Amino acid sequence: MFGYAVRIRDWPEAGGQLFRLALVPLGHLLGKLPAGNIGRATVNAFQPMSVSSDMQEIISKARQAAARARV
């Protein structure tokens, strides 16, 4: 998202993305990364959003494949 914002010269979005990038390590450590958040700077970084059923299926398949790879 940051790279895209820079390419289209959306400087408020780019600044918001830098802020989000700075928060990701802390959010990961605290388990506060919200599922489904679209990642735009205009959306609260901590607001969970619904995940579409097709995307949920893709995530489920990826998790199953990762679990099989660990065995």
Secondary structure, DSSP 8 states (H G I E B T S, - for coil): -HHHHHHTT-HHHHHHHHHHHHHHHHHHHHT---TT----TTS-TT------HHHHHHHHHHHHHHHHHH-
